[in-house]
């Protein structure tokens, strides 16, 4: 079986690639296909993250075996990751720059004998020189818990008995 995916760079512009890959391929093979499709060398650390339809980040699937109990990309087949309920992954490439991608399963089809897989079938948008910056916003509940600087809080340390 062939799995067709849409891989979308987390950026303001529409930058995406549609990739076909065999279900028996590993996530490591998929990692290299994504890196090549977006013009990366594939030599940086990367991870896939299981997610739900709301893109809530879940269990990590790292490129290399880093600790006991976590299966690395090379040991995880695509057809074992995607099923009737699971159609999404988050992919992070280069942990220093944090290139972040949303991956969605578009379709499952039959192999074509004349096609070499993985296969880039569609590309839209230019990949920027630098990874898009993320705007991290604190959760209101968390920021309310710590209060503002004008209220009791950080300024109260002026009278503390430590150096």
PASEBA-1860 file (N, C-alpha, C; in nm, 3 decimals):
! residues 163
1> XXXXXXXX> 0.084/-0.118/0.000/0.000/0.000/0.000/0.088/0.125/0.000 ~ 0.037/0.229/-0.061/0.103/0.359/-0.066/0.024/0.457/0.020 ~ 0.098/0.531/0.101/0.037/0.633/0.185/0.071/0.769/0.126 ~ -0.031/0.851/0.105/-0.011/0.987/0.052/-0.032/1.086/0.166 ~ 0.069/1.170/0.187/0.067/1.264/0.298/0.079/1.407/0.248 ~ 0.016/1.497/0.320/0.040/1.640/0.303/0.124/1.683/0.422 ~ 0.240/1.744/0.393/0.333/1.791/0.495/0.336/1.943/0.485 ~ 0.294/2.011/0.593/0.278/2.156/0.592/0.375/2.219/0.691
9> XXXXXXXX> 0.456/2.313/0.643/0.546/2.387/0.730/0.463/2.484/0.814 ~ 0.490/2.489/0.944/0.421/2.581/1.034/0.474/2.722/1.010 ~ 0.412/2.792/0.914/0.452/2.926/0.874/0.327/3.003/0.832 ~ 0.341/3.135/0.821/0.227/3.219/0.780/0.189/3.193/0.635 ~ 0.290/3.167/0.551/0.266/3.139/0.410/0.229/2.991/0.393 ~ 0.165/2.959/0.282/0.133/2.820/0.251/0.256/2.754/0.190 ~ 0.324/2.671/0.269/0.443/2.599/0.222/0.417/2.452/0.253 ~ 0.395/2.373/0.150/0.358/2.234/0.172/0.413/2.145/0.063
17> XXXXXXXX> 0.419/2.016/0.097/0.462/1.913/0.003/0.371/1.793/0.022 ~ 0.331/1.732/-0.089/0.258/1.606/-0.084/0.355/1.495/-0.123 ~ 0.363/1.394/-0.038/0.461/1.287/-0.054/0.390/1.153/-0.049 ~ 0.427/1.064/-0.140/0.382/0.925/-0.137/0.496/0.840/-0.085 ~ 0.462/0.742/0.000/0.562/0.651/0.052/0.495/0.518/0.083 ~ 0.572/0.412/0.071/0.517/0.278/0.097/0.487/0.260/0.245 ~ 0.380/0.189/0.274/0.340/0.163/0.411/0.443/0.083/0.489 ~ 0.521/0.000/0.421/0.623/-0.080/0.486/0.750/-0.002/0.516
25> XXXXXXXX> 0.759/0.122/0.465/0.877/0.206/0.492/0.878/0.248/0.638 ~ 0.996/0.280/0.688/1.007/0.325/0.827/0.982/0.476/0.836 ~ 0.955/0.522/0.957/0.945/0.666/0.977/1.078/0.735/0.950 ~ 1.189/0.663/0.966/1.318/0.721/0.932/1.326/0.747/0.781 ~ 1.274/0.656/0.699/1.268/0.678/0.555/1.182/0.801/0.523 ~ 1.071/0.814/0.595/0.981/0.928/0.578/1.051/1.058/0.619 ~ 1.126/1.053/0.727/1.205/1.169/0.773/1.297/1.217/0.660 ~ 1.370/1.127/0.597/1.462/1.166/0.489/1.385/1.217/0.367
33> XXXXXXXX> 1.268/1.161/0.340/1.186/1.208/0.227/1.137/1.351/0.252 ~ 1.095/1.380/0.375/1.050/1.515/0.409/1.167/1.612/0.401 ~ 1.281/1.575/0.459/1.398/1.661/0.456/1.436/1.695/0.312 ~ 1.439/1.596/0.226/1.474/1.619/0.086/1.369/1.706/0.016 ~ 1.242/1.682/0.041/1.134/1.757/-0.024/1.138/1.905/0.013 ~ 1.188/1.937/0.133/1.195/2.076/0.176/1.335/2.136/0.161 ~ 1.428/2.059/0.104/1.560/2.111/0.075/1.658/2.107/0.191 ~ 1.634/2.019/0.288/1.725/2.004/0.401/1.818/1.885/0.375
41> XXXXXXXX> 1.931/1.884/0.442/2.027/1.777/0.424/1.990/1.648/0.495 ~ 1.903/1.656/0.594/1.863/1.536/0.668/1.961/1.494/0.775 ~ 2.061/1.579/0.805/2.164/1.542/0.903/2.136/1.594/1.043 ~ 2.032/1.672/1.061/1.999/1.728/1.192/1.908/1.632/1.269 ~ 1.907/1.647/1.401/1.818/1.567/1.484/1.673/1.602/1.451 ~ 1.587/1.504/1.464/1.446/1.524/1.433/1.363/1.425/1.512 ~ 1.235/1.457/1.525/1.141/1.367/1.591/1.004/1.383/1.530 ~ 0.931/1.273/1.529/0.788/1.277/1.501/0.718/1.273/1.636
49> XXXXXXXX> 0.599/1.330/1.641/0.518/1.326/1.762/0.379/1.281/1.724 ~ 0.331/1.181/1.796/0.193/1.139/1.776/0.104/1.256/1.816 ~ -0.010/1.268/1.753/-0.100/1.378/1.782/-0.244/1.336/1.752 ~ -0.335/1.415/1.798/-0.476/1.390/1.767/-0.519/1.489/1.658 ~ -0.647/1.493/1.630/-0.697/1.581/1.524/-0.687/1.727/1.560 ~ -0.669/1.760/1.688/-0.652/1.899/1.732/-0.505/1.939/1.735 ~ -0.417/1.851/1.692/-0.273/1.873/1.687/-0.210/1.887/1.826 ~ -0.269/1.823/1.926/-0.210/1.819/2.060/-0.093/1.722/2.056
57> XXXXXXXX> 0.026/1.770/2.092/0.148/1.690/2.083/0.146/1.578/2.185 ~ 0.178/1.457/2.138/0.180/1.339/2.224/0.317/1.273/2.227 ~ 0.316/1.142/2.227/0.438/1.060/2.240/0.539/1.090/2.129 ~ 0.666/1.100/2.168/0.775/1.127/2.074/0.824/0.998/2.008 ~ 0.858/1.008/1.880/0.926/0.902/1.807/1.054/0.965/1.753 ~ 1.166/0.949/1.825/1.291/1.019/1.789/1.365/0.951/1.674 ~ 1.456/1.026/1.615/1.539/0.972/1.508/1.631/0.863/1.560 ~ 1.690/0.885/1.676/1.782/0.786/1.733/1.727/0.733/1.864
65> XXXXXXXX> 1.771/0.613/1.900/1.729/0.549/2.024/1.796/0.622/2.140 ~ 1.717/0.696/2.218/1.774/0.778/2.324/1.751/0.722/2.463 ~ 1.648/0.644/2.481/1.623/0.586/2.613/1.537/0.460/2.599 ~ 1.541/0.378/2.701/1.466/0.253/2.698/1.316/0.280/2.689 ~ 1.250/0.198/2.613/1.105/0.206/2.604/1.052/0.295/2.494 ~ 1.136/0.378/2.434/1.091/0.464/2.325/1.145/0.408/2.195 ~ 1.055/0.377/2.104/1.092/0.318/1.976/1.138/0.428/1.881 ~ 1.259/0.417/1.824/1.308/0.519/1.730/1.241/0.504/1.593
73> XXXXXXXX> 1.257/0.606/1.511/1.196/0.609/1.377/1.229/0.487/1.293 ~ 1.353/0.443/1.299/1.396/0.333/1.215/1.327/0.201/1.245 ~ 1.265/0.190/1.361/1.198/0.067/1.401/1.046/0.079/1.396 ~ 0.996/0.189/1.343/0.851/0.212/1.339/0.807/0.225/1.194 ~ 0.723/0.131/1.147/0.673/0.135/1.011/0.555/0.231/0.999 ~ 0.545/0.293/0.884/0.437/0.389/0.859/0.300/0.324/0.877 ~ 0.282/0.203/0.824/0.150/0.141/0.835/0.115/0.097/0.978 ~ 0.212/0.101/1.070/0.182/0.076/1.211/0.146/0.203/1.286
81> XXXXXXXX> 0.183/0.318/1.230/0.156/0.446/1.296/0.020/0.501/1.256 ~ -0.016/0.484/1.129/-0.140/0.540/1.078/-0.245/0.431/1.064 ~ -0.364/0.461/1.116/-0.476/0.369/1.105/-0.605/0.450/1.094 ~ -0.718/0.386/1.111/-0.847/0.452/1.092/-0.866/0.573/1.185 ~ -0.808/0.568/1.305/-0.825/0.680/1.399/-0.710/0.780/1.396 ~ -0.593/0.739/1.352/-0.474/0.824/1.359/-0.429/0.866/1.219 ~ -0.453/0.994/1.187/-0.420/1.046/1.054/-0.321/1.161/1.060 ~ -0.269/1.195/1.180/-0.185/1.312/1.195/-0.057/1.282/1.272
89> XXXXXXXX> 0.049/1.356/1.238/0.174/1.357/1.314/0.227/1.500/1.312 ~ 0.306/1.533/1.411/0.385/1.656/1.410/0.529/1.610/1.387 ~ 0.601/1.686/1.306/0.741/1.654/1.276/0.824/1.777/1.306 ~ 0.929/1.761/1.386/1.020/1.870/1.418/1.158/1.832/1.367 ~ 1.215/1.920/1.284/1.347/1.899/1.225/1.441/2.006/1.277 ~ 1.558/1.966/1.322/1.663/2.055/1.370/1.618/2.126/1.498 ~ 1.654/2.067/1.611/1.608/2.116/1.740/1.667/2.252/1.778 ~ 1.767/2.301/1.705/1.816/2.436/1.730/1.729/2.540/1.662
97> XXXXXXXX> 1.679/2.509/1.543/1.594/2.603/1.469/1.445/2.571/1.480 ~ 1.412/2.449/1.515/1.273/2.405/1.534/1.184/2.425/1.411 ~ 1.229/2.367/1.299/1.140/2.362/1.183/1.027/2.267/1.220 ~ 0.904/2.315/1.221/0.791/2.236/1.267/0.693/2.215/1.152 ~ 0.649/2.090/1.137/0.560/2.052/1.027/0.439/1.977/1.081 ~ 0.327/1.997/1.014/0.206/1.921/1.041/0.188/1.821/0.928 ~ 0.171/1.695/0.963/0.159/1.588/0.863/0.020/1.528/0.873 ~ -0.046/1.520/0.759/-0.180/1.463/0.756/-0.187/1.357/0.646
105> XXXXXXXX> -0.240/1.241/0.682/-0.263/1.136/0.584/-0.378/1.178/0.494 ~ -0.350/1.184/0.363/-0.452/1.224/0.266/-0.529/1.103/0.216 ~ -0.452/0.995/0.185/-0.514/0.881/0.118/-0.422/0.760/0.124 ~ -0.482/0.644/0.119/-0.408/0.519/0.108/-0.446/0.458/-0.027 ~ -0.345/0.420/-0.105/-0.373/0.366/-0.238/-0.283/0.250/-0.272 ~ -0.291/0.207/-0.395/-0.213/0.093/-0.444/-0.081/0.142/-0.504 ~ 0.021/0.059/-0.492/0.151/0.087/-0.554/0.135/0.094/-0.704 ~ 0.212/0.185/-0.766/0.220/0.188/-0.911/0.356/0.131/-0.948
113> XXXXXXXX> 0.358/0.031/-1.032/0.481/-0.040/-1.066/0.588/0.049/-1.128 ~ 0.547/0.157/-1.193/0.644/0.243/-1.260/0.694/0.359/-1.174 ~ 0.651/0.365/-1.049/0.688/0.475/-0.960/0.787/0.431/-0.854 ~ 0.891/0.511/-0.832/0.985/0.487/-0.724/0.938/0.565/-0.601 ~ 0.939/0.499/-0.488/0.894/0.562/-0.364/1.010/0.577/-0.268 ~ 1.012/0.682/-0.187/0.912/0.788/-0.174/0.910/0.878/-0.297 ~ 0.796/0.942/-0.317/0.771/1.018/-0.438/0.707/1.152/-0.400 ~ 0.772/1.262/-0.439/0.715/1.394/-0.419/0.615/1.418/-0.532
121> XXXXXXXX> 0.488/1.437/-0.499/0.386/1.451/-0.603/0.335/1.594/-0.618 ~ 0.361/1.680/-0.517/0.314/1.819/-0.526/0.397/1.905/-0.432 ~ 0.430/2.027/-0.477/0.503/2.122/-0.393/0.443/2.260/-0.412 ~ 0.424/2.330/-0.301/0.374/2.466/-0.306/0.451/2.551/-0.207 ~ 0.497/2.666/-0.250/0.563/2.761/-0.162/0.713/2.742/-0.154 ~ 0.780/2.853/-0.125/0.926/2.855/-0.111/0.962/2.841/0.037 ~ 1.058/2.755/0.066/1.104/2.737/0.203/1.191/2.857/0.239 ~ 1.162/2.925/0.351/1.243/3.041/0.388/1.385/3.001/0.428
129> XXXXXXXX> 1.475/3.100/0.431/1.615/3.076/0.468/1.626/3.032/0.614 ~ 1.540/3.088/0.701/1.542/3.056/0.843/1.406/3.001/0.885 ~ 1.407/2.919/0.989/1.283/2.862/1.040/1.190/2.974/1.086 ~ 1.061/2.962/1.056/0.966/3.063/1.102/0.966/3.071/1.255 ~ 0.964/3.195/1.305/0.962/3.216/1.449/0.823/3.187/1.504 ~ 0.821/3.131/1.623/0.695/3.099/1.689/0.665/3.206/1.793 ~ 0.539/3.245/1.801/0.495/3.336/1.907/0.437/3.252/2.017 ~ 0.510/3.244/2.128/0.463/3.166/2.241/0.385/3.259/2.333
137> XXXXXXXX> 0.263/3.221/2.361/0.176/3.301/2.446/0.146/3.220/2.571 ~ 0.164/3.284/2.685/0.136/3.216/2.812/-0.013/3.191/2.827 ~ -0.045/3.079/2.883/-0.182/3.046/2.914/-0.230/3.145/3.021 ~ -0.350/3.203/3.004/-0.400/3.303/3.099/-0.406/3.249/3.241 ~ -0.443/3.122/3.256/-0.452/3.064/3.390/-0.316/3.064/3.458 ~ -0.212/3.035/3.382/-0.077/3.032/3.439/-0.032/3.172/3.474 ~ -0.050/3.270/3.383/-0.004/3.406/3.411/-0.084/3.468/3.525 ~ -0.213/3.438/3.538/-0.292/3.488/3.650/-0.242/3.431/3.782
145> XXXXXXXX> -0.196/3.307/3.780/-0.148/3.242/3.901/-0.026/3.314/3.959 ~ 0.059/3.370/3.872/0.180/3.436/3.918/0.162/3.586/3.934 ~ 0.056/3.641/3.880/0.028/3.783/3.898/0.119/3.872/3.815 ~ 0.091/4.004/3.823/0.171/4.104/3.752/0.282/4.155/3.841 ~ 0.383/4.217/3.782/0.492/4.276/3.859/0.443/4.388/3.950 ~ 0.335/4.457/3.910/0.284/4.568/3.990/0.219/4.519/4.119 ~ 0.169/4.399/4.120/0.107/4.343/4.239/0.214/4.279/4.325 ~ 0.173/4.217/4.434/0.270/4.146/4.515/0.334/4.038/4.430
153> XXXXXXXX> 0.462/4.022/4.439/0.529/3.924/4.356/0.677/3.948/4.354 ~ 0.733/3.969/4.235/0.877/3.980/4.218/0.934/4.097/4.297 ~ 0.866/4.213/4.300/0.919/4.329/4.370/0.930/4.307/4.521 ~ 0.858/4.208/4.576/0.862/4.180/4.719/0.993/4.116/4.763 ~ 1.078/4.079/4.671/1.205/4.017/4.707/1.308/4.118/4.756 ~ 1.281/4.248/4.744/1.375/4.350/4.789/1.404/4.340/4.938 ~ 1.308/4.293/5.018/1.324/4.283/5.163/1.364/4.144/5.208 ~ 1.401/4.059/5.118/1.434/3.921/5.153/1.568/3.914/5.226
161> XXX> 1.588/3.807/5.305/1.708/3.789/5.386/1.818/3.711/5.313 ~ 1.815/3.703/5.184/1.919/3.631/5.113/1.986/3.726/5.013 ~ 2.102/3.683/4.967/2.180/3.769/4.877/2.159/3.728/4.734
END
